[in-house]
Amino acid sequence: MSGSGNDFILIDHRKPFFDRNRMKRFAQKVCRRKVSVGADGIIFIERSKRADFKWQFFNADGSEAEMCGNGGRCAARFAHLKRVTGSHLTFETLAGILSAEVDGKRVKLEMTKPYGLRLDEKISVEGRRFTISRINTGVPHAVVFLDTVKGTDVAGIGRAIRNHPHYAPKGTNANFVQVSSRSR
């Protein structure tokens, strides 16, 4: 399924058939683009005692994710289409229990409450100093405001920020922002 540009492989795993110890490696293999199915991540829908269902979410690199908004919307719609839930539902994530509402192809997802706002932290990445602000929205985000994103090695610098010791041990999502006007 696709949600706002992210794509995910979803598996109904309410009757477990896949060993949990193999999920990480499986995600790495099937999410590889051009050599396999290809996706941003894989979501296993499982039974929950606390909500309508729970998920096991793995990024394409095999790391387990606490939360993903676009993945959450896809999981909610998938569960509804598979008749796991009704149109109003809750599901369990590592970031907590989320609620969603499915209306055809549209899904509204209540995100986790943001926390851990830190403004204007200075870090060095690949010999350059960056001023980064961060917040956790269920998963950590480091935000870099730039005069222009054009010409920025988003993939390379983003990977270096993600794995920077400042964000150890789990890393962070790296976000690059260019302000074009007061409202854009």
MDAnalysis code that builds the backbone (N, CA, C; Angstrom):
import MDAnalysis as mda
import numpy as np

u = mda.Universe.empty(552, n_residues=184, atom_resindex=np.repeat(np.arange(184), 3), trajectory=True)
u.add_TopologyAttr("name", ["N", "CA", "C"] * 184)
u.add_TopologyAttr("resid", np.arange(1, 185))
u.add_TopologyAttr("resname", ["MET", "SER", "GLY", "SER", "GLY", "ASN", "ASP", "PHE", "ILE", "LEU", "ILE", "ASP", "HIS", "ARG", "LYS", "PRO", "PHE", "PHE", "ASP", "ARG", "ASN", "ARG", "MET", "LYS", "ARG", "PHE", "ALA", "GLN", "LYS", "VAL", "CYS", "ARG", "ARG", "LYS", "VAL", "SER", "VAL", "GLY", "ALA", "ASP", "GLY", "ILE", "ILE", "PHE", "ILE", "GLU", "ARG", "SER", "LYS", "ARG", "ALA", "ASP", "PHE", "LYS", "TRP", "GLN", "PHE", "PHE", "ASN", "ALA", "ASP", "GLY", "SER", "GLU", "ALA", "GLU", "MET", "CYS", "GLY", "ASN", "GLY", "GLY", "ARG", "CYS", "ALA", "ALA", "ARG", "PHE", "ALA", "HIS", "LEU", "LYS", "ARG", "VAL", "THR", "GLY", "SER", "HIS", "LEU", "THR", "PHE", "GLU", "THR", "LEU", "ALA", "GLY", "ILE", "LEU", "SER", "ALA", "GLU", "VAL", "ASP", "GLY", "LYS", "ARG", "VAL", "LYS", "LEU", "GLU", "MET", "THR", "LYS", "PRO", "TYR", "GLY", "LEU", "ARG", "LEU", "ASP", "GLU", "LYS", "ILE", "SER", "VAL", "GLU", "GLY", "ARG", "ARG", "PHE", "THR", "ILE", "SER", "ARG", "ILE", "ASN", "THR", "GLY", "VAL", "PRO", "HIS", "ALA", "VAL", "VAL", "PHE", "LEU", "ASP", "THR", "VAL", "LYS", "GLY", "THR", "ASP", "VAL", "ALA", "GLY", "ILE", "GLY", "ARG", "ALA", "ILE", "ARG", "ASN", "HIS", "PRO", "HIS", "TYR", "ALA", "PRO", "LYS", "GLY", "THR", "ASN", "ALA", "ASN", "PHE", "VAL", "GLN", "VAL", "SER", "SER", "ARG", "SER", "ARG"])
u.atoms.positions = np.array([
    [0.843, -1.181, 0.000],
    [0.000, 0.000, 0.000],
    [0.882, 1.235, 0.000],
    [0.310, 2.332, -0.466],
    [1.029, 3.592, -0.499],
    [0.277, 4.627, 0.320],
    [1.020, 5.419, 1.078],
    [0.444, 6.507, 1.861],
    [1.312, 7.741, 1.722],
    [0.812, 8.739, 1.009],
    [1.499, 10.026, 0.840],
    [2.948, 9.867, 0.382],
    [3.157, 8.962, -0.565],
    [4.483, 8.800, -1.136],
    [5.339, 7.717, -0.509],
    [4.961, 7.210, 0.651],
    [5.667, 6.074, 1.243],
    [4.918, 4.806, 0.859],
    [5.664, 3.724, 0.636],
    [5.013, 2.464, 0.300],
    [5.442, 1.369, 1.270],
    [4.490, 0.487, 1.550],
    [4.679, -0.533, 2.574],
    [4.134, -1.872, 2.104],
    [4.771, -2.920, 2.579],
    [4.272, -4.278, 2.399],
    [3.521, -4.607, 3.680],
    [2.263, -5.013, 3.572],
    [1.455, -5.355, 4.744],
    [1.123, -6.834, 4.715],
    [1.251, -7.462, 5.871],
    [1.010, -8.902, 5.987],
    [0.069, -9.152, 7.151],
    [-1.020, -9.881, 6.878],
    [-1.938, -10.298, 7.940],
    [-1.253, -11.436, 8.696],
    [-0.804, -11.140, 9.894],
    [-0.032, -12.085, 10.695],
    [-0.771, -12.431, 11.991],
    [-2.118, -12.344, 11.934],
    [-2.905, -12.666, 13.135],
    [-2.808, -14.138, 13.479],
    [-2.622, -14.971, 12.486],
    [-2.290, -16.380, 12.713],
    [-0.804, -16.485, 12.375],
    [0.045, -16.374, 13.379],
    [1.496, -16.294, 13.116],
    [2.018, -17.473, 12.301],
    [2.766, -17.142, 11.286],
    [3.418, -18.148, 10.460],
    [4.887, -17.816, 10.244],
    [5.313, -16.652, 10.776],
    [6.659, -16.165, 10.536],
    [7.342, -15.973, 11.877],
    [8.509, -16.556, 12.047],
    [9.262, -16.447, 13.284],
    [9.740, -15.005, 13.484],
    [9.462, -14.441, 14.649],
    [9.822, -13.047, 14.945],
    [11.314, -12.783, 14.737],
    [12.158, -13.742, 15.046],
    [13.602, -13.562, 14.899],
    [14.041, -13.384, 13.449],
    [13.189, -13.772, 12.503],
    [13.536, -13.668, 11.086],
    [12.947, -12.423, 10.423],
    [12.089, -11.670, 11.131],
    [11.393, -10.535, 10.522],
    [12.356, -9.445, 10.049],
    [13.362, -9.129, 10.833],
    [14.319, -8.075, 10.473],
    [14.992, -8.399, 9.141],
    [15.544, -9.579, 9.040],
    [16.251, -9.984, 7.818],
    [15.285, -10.073, 6.634],
    [14.069, -10.554, 6.880],
    [13.052, -10.637, 5.834],
    [12.750, -9.236, 5.295],
    [12.588, -8.262, 6.204],
    [12.322, -6.885, 5.781],
    [13.456, -6.358, 4.907],
    [14.685, -6.614, 5.321],
    [15.836, -6.152, 4.537],
    [15.819, -6.741, 3.126],
    [15.426, -7.987, 3.021],
    [15.432, -8.655, 1.713],
    [14.290, -8.189, 0.820],
    [13.064, -8.177, 1.322],
    [11.921, -7.877, 0.450],
    [11.738, -6.389, 0.195],
    [12.303, -5.532, 1.027],
    [12.154, -4.084, 0.825],
    [13.193, -3.499, -0.119],
    [14.175, -4.284, -0.521],
    [15.224, -3.783, -1.429],
    [14.631, -3.483, -2.798],
    [14.785, -2.265, -3.214],
    [14.262, -1.849, -4.507],
    [15.133, -2.404, -5.635],
    [14.533, -2.673, -6.748],
    [15.165, -3.152, -7.977],
    [15.633, -4.600, -7.914],
    [15.725, -5.207, -6.728],
    [16.131, -6.605, -6.637],
    [15.072, -7.460, -5.923],
    [14.014, -6.813, -5.431],
    [12.945, -7.540, -4.752],
    [11.650, -6.753, -4.932],
    [10.697, -6.969, -4.050],
    [9.424, -6.254, -4.145],
    [9.665, -4.754, -4.035],
    [10.441, -4.338, -3.036],
    [10.778, -2.932, -2.835],
    [9.712, -2.200, -2.052],
    [10.121, -1.566, -0.956],
    [9.190, -0.789, -0.134],
    [9.979, -0.004, 0.904],
    [9.308, 0.974, 1.508],
    [9.913, 1.743, 2.602],
    [9.914, 0.943, 3.903],
    [9.022, -0.041, 3.998],
    [8.967, -0.849, 5.202],
    [7.962, -1.971, 5.069],
    [7.944, -2.812, 6.093],
    [7.011, -3.937, 6.127],
    [6.272, -3.901, 7.459],
    [4.966, -4.149, 7.382],
    [4.107, -4.089, 8.564],
    [3.398, -5.428, 8.713],
    [3.597, -6.050, 9.863],
    [2.897, -7.292, 10.205],
    [1.731, -6.918, 11.109],
    [0.510, -7.244, 10.695],
    [-0.688, -6.997, 11.501],
    [-0.895, -8.220, 12.385],
    [-0.952, -7.992, 13.712],
    [-1.060, -9.095, 14.666],
    [-2.192, -8.856, 15.655],
    [-2.516, -9.879, 16.397],
    [-3.552, -9.764, 17.438],
    [-3.030, -8.929, 18.602],
    [-3.959, -8.256, 19.272],
    [-3.621, -7.445, 20.442],
    [-4.660, -7.669, 21.516],
    [-4.219, -7.664, 22.758],
    [-5.151, -7.742, 23.895],
    [-5.581, -6.352, 24.348],
    [-4.916, -5.302, 23.810],
    [-5.163, -3.939, 24.256],
    [-5.862, -3.066, 23.214],
    [-5.902, -3.505, 21.956],
    [-6.470, -2.704, 20.872],
    [-7.057, -3.647, 19.829],
    [-7.573, -3.085, 18.740],
    [-8.131, -3.924, 17.668],
    [-7.068, -4.807, 17.032],
    [-5.850, -4.302, 16.943],
    [-4.717, -5.087, 16.461],
    [-3.442, -4.396, 16.910],
    [-2.312, -5.052, 16.684],
    [-1.025, -4.396, 16.883],
    [-0.189, -4.624, 15.638],
    [0.846, -3.836, 15.510],
    [1.736, -4.029, 14.384],
    [3.151, -4.296, 14.839],
    [3.847, -5.007, 13.993],
    [5.303, -5.123, 14.058],
    [5.759, -4.402, 12.798],
    [6.465, -3.302, 12.971],
    [6.844, -2.454, 11.841],
    [8.351, -2.463, 11.696],
    [8.818, -2.800, 10.495],
    [10.248, -2.812, 10.206],
    [10.529, -1.904, 9.010],
    [11.503, -1.014, 9.167],
    [11.965, -0.189, 8.063],
    [12.692, -1.070, 7.053],
    [12.957, -0.510, 5.892],
    [13.641, -1.264, 4.830],
    [15.020, -1.765, 5.260],
    [15.660, -1.054, 6.198],
    [16.989, -1.488, 6.665],
    [16.908, -2.547, 7.764],
    [15.683, -2.946, 8.121],
    [15.495, -3.979, 9.133],
    [15.320, -3.441, 10.538],
    [15.495, -2.139, 10.734],
    [15.298, -1.573, 12.075],
    [13.809, -1.523, 12.394],
    [13.494, -1.717, 13.662],
    [12.098, -1.686, 14.081],
    [11.704, -0.255, 14.395],
    [10.563, 0.167, 13.900],
    [10.094, 1.540, 14.091],
    [8.988, 1.584, 15.133],
    [9.051, 2.608, 15.977],
    [8.019, 2.804, 16.989],
    [6.720, 3.267, 16.346],
    [6.853, 4.148, 15.336],
    [5.683, 4.800, 14.761],
    [6.020, 5.300, 13.367],
    [5.026, 5.387, 12.526],
    [5.144, 5.996, 11.205],
    [3.741, 6.426, 10.810],
    [3.545, 7.714, 10.601],
    [2.213, 8.218, 10.270],
    [1.654, 7.631, 8.993],
    [2.433, 7.660, 7.917],
    [1.947, 7.110, 6.649],
    [1.744, 5.596, 6.749],
    [2.650, 4.916, 7.444],
    [2.484, 3.475, 7.665],
    [1.253, 3.185, 8.511],
    [1.004, 4.024, 9.501],
    [-0.174, 3.858, 10.354],
    [-1.470, 3.989, 9.573],
    [-1.499, 4.943, 8.660],
    [-2.694, 5.110, 7.835],
    [-2.905, 3.889, 6.945],
    [-1.816, 3.363, 6.380],
    [-1.918, 2.162, 5.538],
    [-2.363, 0.958, 6.366],
    [-1.791, 0.814, 7.574],
    [-2.163, -0.319, 8.432],
    [-3.641, -0.260, 8.803],
    [-4.132, 0.927, 9.115],
    [-5.547, 1.082, 9.472],
    [-6.441, 0.705, 8.293],
    [-6.114, 1.200, 7.106],
    [-6.941, 0.888, 5.932],
    [-6.866, -0.599, 5.591],
    [-5.679, -1.174, 5.659],
    [-5.504, -2.608, 5.391],
    [-6.355, -3.437, 6.361],
    [-6.276, -3.123, 7.654],
    [-7.049, -3.862, 8.665],
    [-8.549, -3.725, 8.415],
    [-8.964, -2.542, 8.002],
    [-10.382, -2.335, 7.700],
    [-10.795, -3.134, 6.457],
    [-9.977, -3.083, 5.402],
    [-10.293, -3.832, 4.181],
    [-10.332, -5.337, 4.421],
    [-9.473, -5.830, 5.321],
    [-9.423, -7.258, 5.645],
    [-10.469, -7.641, 6.697],
    [-11.298, -6.682, 7.086],
    [-12.364, -6.883, 8.087],
    [-11.819, -7.281, 9.467],
    [-10.603, -6.827, 9.755],
    [-10.028, -7.016, 11.088],
    [-10.718, -6.057, 12.059],
    [-11.114, -4.891, 11.535],
    [-11.718, -3.836, 12.347],
    [-12.867, -3.193, 11.601],
    [-13.583, -2.365, 12.348],
    [-14.575, -1.499, 11.733],
    [-13.892, -0.239, 11.231],
    [-14.695, 0.787, 10.927],
    [-14.121, 2.016, 10.382],
    [-13.472, 2.893, 11.454],
    [-13.868, 2.719, 12.711],
    [-13.208, 3.391, 13.833],
    [-12.400, 2.336, 14.571],
    [-11.101, 2.575, 14.744],
    [-10.262, 1.507, 15.261],
    [-9.114, 2.045, 16.090],
    [-8.515, 1.130, 16.833],
    [-7.296, 1.438, 17.579],
    [-6.272, 0.356, 17.268],
    [-4.995, 0.755, 17.319],
    [-3.964, -0.252, 17.159],
    [-2.749, 0.089, 18.001],
    [-2.069, -0.978, 18.370],
    [-0.944, -0.909, 19.299],
    [0.372, -0.789, 18.522],
    [1.181, 0.207, 18.909],
    [2.506, 0.409, 18.341],
    [3.496, 0.515, 19.497],
    [4.763, 0.546, 19.189],
    [5.767, 0.758, 20.234],
    [5.688, 2.168, 20.810],
    [5.030, 3.086, 20.087],
    [4.858, 4.457, 20.565],
    [3.568, 4.618, 21.369],
    [2.774, 3.557, 21.495],
    [1.513, 3.620, 22.225],
    [0.356, 3.178, 21.350],
    [-0.846, 3.347, 21.879],
    [-2.054, 2.964, 21.144],
    [-2.560, 4.174, 20.368],
    [-2.773, 3.960, 19.081],
    [-3.255, 5.017, 18.199],
    [-4.677, 4.722, 17.774],
    [-5.401, 5.768, 17.431],
    [-6.753, 5.577, 16.912],
    [-6.811, 6.117, 15.492],
    [-7.698, 5.533, 14.712],
    [-7.840, 5.937, 13.316],
    [-9.292, 5.802, 12.902],
    [-9.615, 6.474, 11.817],
    [-10.942, 6.398, 11.218],
    [-10.764, 6.228, 9.717],
    [-11.393, 5.190, 9.168],
    [-11.287, 4.890, 7.739],
    [-12.593, 5.284, 7.062],
    [-12.478, 6.074, 5.986],
    [-13.636, 6.494, 5.194],
    [-13.263, 6.302, 3.732],
    [-13.527, 5.104, 3.211],
    [-13.137, 4.783, 1.850],
    [-11.621, 4.724, 1.734],
    [-11.060, 5.551, 0.850],
    [-9.611, 5.599, 0.686],
    [-8.955, 6.591, 1.642],
    [-9.748, 7.349, 2.350],
    [-9.218, 8.349, 3.282],
    [-9.110, 7.760, 4.683],
    [-7.995, 8.066, 5.331],
    [-7.783, 7.586, 6.697],
    [-7.303, 8.755, 7.551],
    [-7.998, 9.000, 8.640],
    [-7.542, 9.981, 9.627],
    [-6.876, 9.208, 10.746],
    [-5.690, 9.641, 11.121],
    [-4.907, 8.959, 12.146],
    [-4.573, 9.948, 13.244],
    [-4.885, 9.581, 14.473],
    [-4.476, 10.407, 15.605],
    [-3.021, 10.078, 15.909],
    [-2.178, 11.069, 15.710],
    [-0.749, 10.886, 15.949],
    [-0.468, 10.948, 17.457],
    [0.677, 10.426, 17.841],
    [1.094, 10.523, 19.233],
    [1.396, 11.986, 19.552],
    [1.264, 12.345, 20.811],
    [1.560, 13.711, 21.216],
    [3.069, 13.951, 21.115],
    [3.478, 15.031, 20.450],
    [4.907, 15.303, 20.329],
    [5.533, 15.648, 21.678],
    [6.793, 15.296, 21.830],
    [7.522, 15.618, 23.054],
    [9.009, 15.746, 22.749],
    [9.744, 16.260, 23.704],
    [11.195, 16.326, 23.590],
    [11.701, 17.418, 22.669],
    [10.954, 18.523, 22.537],
    [11.387, 19.612, 21.668],
    [12.694, 20.206, 22.173],
    [13.682, 20.268, 21.303],
    [14.972, 20.896, 21.581],
    [15.282, 21.786, 20.390],
    [15.521, 23.058, 20.626],
    [15.769, 24.005, 19.549],
    [17.250, 24.358, 19.442],
    [17.688, 24.554, 18.237],
    [19.001, 25.118, 17.925],
    [20.178, 24.396, 18.566],
    [20.211, 23.089, 18.448],
    [21.377, 22.320, 18.891],
    [22.431, 22.379, 17.793],
    [23.675, 22.458, 18.181],
    [24.777, 22.521, 17.213],
    [25.488, 21.168, 17.176],
    [25.627, 20.612, 15.958],
    [26.399, 19.382, 15.799],
    [27.271, 19.508, 14.545],
    [28.339, 18.761, 14.519],
    [29.220, 18.713, 13.349],
    [28.943, 17.425, 12.584],
    [28.764, 17.571, 11.285],
    [28.497, 16.438, 10.406],
    [29.365, 16.602, 9.167],
    [30.214, 15.620, 8.929],
    [31.081, 15.600, 7.754],
    [31.832, 16.929, 7.595],
    [32.359, 17.438, 8.711],
    [33.161, 18.653, 8.692],
    [32.372, 19.947, 8.639],
    [31.053, 19.877, 8.656],
    [30.205, 21.075, 8.629],
    [29.421, 21.178, 9.930],
    [29.206, 22.410, 10.396],
    [28.384, 22.645, 11.592],
    [26.947, 22.885, 11.145],
    [26.031, 22.205, 11.816],
    [24.603, 22.378, 11.540],
    [23.892, 22.787, 12.814],
    [22.890, 23.636, 12.652],
    [21.988, 23.968, 13.744],
    [20.731, 23.137, 13.514],
    [20.433, 22.286, 14.483],
    [19.345, 21.330, 14.325],
    [18.362, 21.490, 15.477],
    [17.078, 21.434, 15.142],
    [16.042, 21.369, 16.160],
    [15.456, 19.973, 16.094],
    [14.994, 19.473, 17.232],
    [14.460, 18.111, 17.212],
    [13.172, 18.007, 18.025],
    [12.400, 17.010, 17.652],
    [11.149, 16.701, 18.336],
    [10.829, 15.229, 18.084],
    [10.131, 14.614, 19.014],
    [9.714, 13.226, 18.860],
    [8.210, 13.212, 18.645],
    [7.777, 12.655, 17.520],
    [6.354, 12.555, 17.177],
    [5.905, 11.094, 17.184],
    [6.539, 10.319, 18.040],
    [6.369, 8.869, 18.028],
    [7.661, 8.239, 17.562],
    [8.376, 8.940, 16.736],
    [9.753, 8.640, 16.341],
    [10.509, 9.965, 16.354],
    [11.802, 9.933, 16.607],
    [12.562, 11.176, 16.680],
    [12.817, 11.796, 15.308],
    [12.750, 13.133, 15.265],
    [13.040, 13.889, 14.056],
    [14.050, 14.977, 14.373],
    [15.072, 15.099, 13.535],
    [16.028, 16.198, 13.597],
    [15.760, 17.069, 12.373],
    [15.515, 18.356, 12.603],
    [15.110, 19.264, 11.528],
    [16.215, 20.284, 11.277],
    [16.644, 20.352, 10.028],
    [17.675, 21.298, 9.613],
    [17.014, 22.330, 8.700],
    [17.047, 23.606, 9.108],
    [16.535, 24.682, 8.264],
    [17.681, 25.204, 7.412],
    [17.456, 25.266, 6.099],
    [18.485, 25.696, 5.151],
    [17.981, 26.893, 4.347],
    [18.903, 27.738, 3.899],
    [18.533, 28.827, 2.997],
    [18.030, 28.260, 1.676],
    [18.674, 27.180, 1.233],
    [18.239, 26.481, 0.024],
    [18.568, 24.989, 0.175],
    [17.637, 24.164, -0.225],
    [17.869, 22.717, -0.191],
    [18.608, 22.284, -1.452],
    [18.445, 23.089, -2.515],
    [19.090, 22.775, -3.798],
    [20.596, 22.647, -3.596],
    [21.157, 21.566, -4.120],
    [22.587, 21.332, -4.005],
    [23.001, 20.662, -2.702],
    [22.058, 20.418, -1.807],
    [22.360, 19.757, -0.537],
    [22.354, 18.249, -0.735],
    [23.359, 17.577, -0.240],
    [23.427, 16.114, -0.300],
    [22.500, 15.549, 0.778],
    [21.200, 15.603, 0.498],
    [20.194, 15.193, 1.479],
    [20.419, 13.748, 1.919],
    [20.662, 12.847, 0.974],
    [20.854, 11.434, 1.337],
    [22.103, 11.247, 2.190],
    [23.219, 11.813, 1.764],
    [24.481, 11.630, 2.492],
    [24.494, 12.307, 3.845],
    [24.114, 13.580, 3.878],
    [24.087, 14.310, 5.154],
    [22.984, 13.750, 6.044],
    [21.855, 13.413, 5.431],
    [20.753, 12.819, 6.208],
    [21.172, 11.539, 6.896],
    [21.893, 10.681, 6.188],
    [22.385, 9.425, 6.761],
    [23.366, 9.718, 7.899],
    [24.232, 10.710, 7.715],
    [25.204, 11.064, 8.752],
    [24.511, 11.631, 9.993],
    [23.473, 12.437, 9.796],
    [22.706, 12.951, 10.940],
    [21.984, 11.802, 11.625],
    [21.337, 10.949, 10.843],
    [20.587, 9.810, 11.405],
    [21.460, 8.979, 12.340],
    [22.695, 8.773, 11.948],
    [23.589, 7.902, 12.711],
    [24.578, 8.658, 13.595],
    [24.382, 9.939, 13.769],
    [25.292, 10.764, 14.564],
    [25.265, 10.323, 16.030],
    [26.416, 10.310, 16.710],
    [26.464, 9.911, 18.129],
    [25.520, 10.716, 19.026],
    [25.206, 11.946, 18.627],
    [24.276, 12.782, 19.407],
    [22.899, 12.123, 19.519],
    [22.542, 11.296, 18.533],
    [21.224, 10.655, 18.502],
    [21.294, 9.153, 18.798],
    [22.436, 8.703, 19.306],
    [22.626, 7.289, 19.635],
    [21.735, 6.909, 20.819],
    [21.334, 5.665, 20.959],
    [21.740, 4.547, 20.105],
    [20.807, 4.303, 18.925],
    [19.592, 4.856, 18.934],
    [18.612, 4.487, 17.916],
    [18.667, 5.321, 16.652],
    [19.281, 6.494, 16.704],
    [19.293, 7.357, 15.535],
    [18.060, 8.243, 15.490],
    [17.921, 8.970, 14.401],
    [16.810, 9.903, 14.225],
    [16.470, 10.023, 12.751],
    [15.285, 10.491, 12.454],
    [14.936, 10.848, 11.083],
    [15.514, 12.231, 10.822],
    [16.091, 12.437, 9.655],
    [16.649, 13.740, 9.292],
    [15.697, 14.424, 8.321],
    [15.359, 15.670, 8.635],
    [14.432, 16.446, 7.818],
    [15.107, 17.749, 7.409],
    [15.011, 18.097, 6.134],
    [15.604, 19.327, 5.619],
    [14.479, 20.261, 5.187],
    [14.518, 21.499, 5.667],
    [13.449, 22.452, 5.408],
    [14.018, 23.732, 4.825],
    [13.359, 24.207, 3.778],
    [13.677, 25.510, 3.203],
    [12.428, 26.367, 3.314],
    [12.532, 27.508, 3.962],
    [11.408, 28.430, 4.090],
    [11.395, 29.299, 2.844],
    [10.280, 29.234, 2.098],
    [10.148, 30.002, 0.860],
    [9.460, 31.343, 1.086],
    [8.529, 31.369, 2.040],
    [7.788, 32.590, 2.368],
    [7.226, 32.410, 3.770],
    [6.499, 33.399, 4.254],
    [5.941, 33.306, 5.620],
    [4.971, 32.145, 5.772],
    [4.337, 31.725, 4.673],
    [3.353, 30.659, 4.760],
    [3.741, 29.412, 3.976],
    [4.989, 29.353, 3.530],
    [5.391, 28.205, 2.704],
    [6.831, 27.830, 2.982],
])
